[in-house]
């Protein structure tokens, strides 16, 4: 049994498809099939039932799931820890959406550095699909995101609600105009946006992250929806103006971490995020 077999098993279990697992792992479907065949041969049992709907775990496959996660986590943690200088007793890896790295997660890093200076922190930016894949594989300890998916062995916990507000470079903006930048904040935002602006045609500018929307309107003028948490400093500086007549949309933020969070460092990290999440709720 090797690490690639375990990662392939976890990818199929997460996505219910050999084809989707191949795409996620950037290998051919025949490679995925060969890895699983070899793994099943080594274990002496079938791990998946395949049909037109995809692939589902057999009872032995369900029992092997936690072992595969433990194997991947142990190997990846060993690779990381072996390279740690002696002054660090442990390490933790956190990933989050770029909007959450604006103010919120940097404060968490400061919180951890103050309370656990002997812990090495690896910080990353990512989208939900990539963050969830890394969490499932065990190569990420905590993911902070807006639209998590549920997976066996992972806890999804609400942290706080962002408030998405429309901001503009002009104080007289009342409605999304030709210079409006639509930010893809997820399916929930899309539905509420469509409900409030049913006659709005597809905007000429669409971006997939709030940070890019900010850069475009600051450079060229215009408006977009942003978390008030991100926009507050720019509003106070007079560079952006809140469109008070526009609707405001709640946008929940979550953290995702392993259900078996038996590491003292991981428990401390999770508690730090909870504490900062409570502070964000109090600010709202």
PyMOL commands that set and color helices and strands:
alter all, ss='L'
color gray80, all
select helices_A, chain A and resi 3-15+18-25+29-43+59-82+98-101+104-115+128-137+187-196+210-220+228-236+264-283
alter helices_A, ss='H'
color red, helices_A
select strands_A, chain A and resi 48-51+54-57+90-96+119-125+142-145+154-168+181-183+205-207+223-227+241-242+249-258
alter strands_A, ss='S'
color yellow, strands_A
deselect
rebuild
show_as cartoon
